[in-house]
Amino acid sequence: MTVYTESLRKKSLHQAKLKLSKHRELGEKSTLDIFQVADLLDKISHNGKELEHDNSIFFSVGMN
């Protein structure tokens, strides 16, 4: 059961990163609002600590 849970977490993390990447590419044409982006960023971070440091995602959010 633990392996299954870890697999779901990895899949969820991967999907969040993919959506944020797409958001960054689309820029102002993105359909995501600020709350959806914040939710995706929360999924990527854990207890306020970033799992993977990617400044380009945060720069994109700040610019939109």
C-alpha positions in Angstrom: 0.0 0.0 0.0 2.9 2.4 0.7 4.3 1.9 -2.8 0.9 2.8 -4.3 0.6 5.9 -2.1 4.1 7.1 -3.1 3.2 6.5 -6.7 0.2 8.7 -6.4 2.2 11.4 -4.7 4.8 11.3 -7.5 2.1 11.4 -10.2 0.3 14.3 -8.5 3.6 16.2 -8.1 4.5 15.6 -11.8 1.0 16.8 -12.9 1.3 19.9 -10.9 4.7 20.7 -12.4 3.4 20.0 -15.8 0.5 22.4 -15.4 2.7 25.1 -14.0 5.1 24.6 -16.9 2.2 25.0 -19.4 1.1 28.1 -17.5 4.5 29.6 -17.8 4.6 28.9 -21.6 1.1 30.4 -22.2 1.7 33.5 -20.1 -1.3 35.8 -20.2 -3.2 33.3 -22.4 -3.2 30.8 -19.5 -6.6 29.8 -18.2 -5.3 29.3 -14.6 -6.2 31.9 -12.1 -3.9 33.0 -9.2 -5.7 30.6 -6.8 -5.2 27.6 -9.0 -1.5 28.5 -9.4 -1.1 28.9 -5.7 -2.7 25.5 -5.2 -0.3 23.9 -7.6 2.6 25.6 -5.9 1.4 24.2 -2.6 1.3 20.7 -4.0 4.9 21.1 -5.1 6.1 22.4 -1.7 5.8 20.5 1.5 5.4 22.4 4.8 6.8 25.5 3.3 9.9 23.8 2.0 10.4 23.5 -1.8 11.0 19.9 -2.9 12.7 21.1 -6.0 14.0 24.7 -6.5 12.7 26.1 -9.7 13.0 29.9 -9.8 11.5 30.1 -13.3 8.1 28.9 -12.0 8.0 31.5 -9.3 9.1 34.2 -11.7 6.3 33.3 -14.0 3.7 33.5 -11.3 5.0 36.9 -10.2 4.8 38.2 -13.7 1.2 37.1 -14.4 
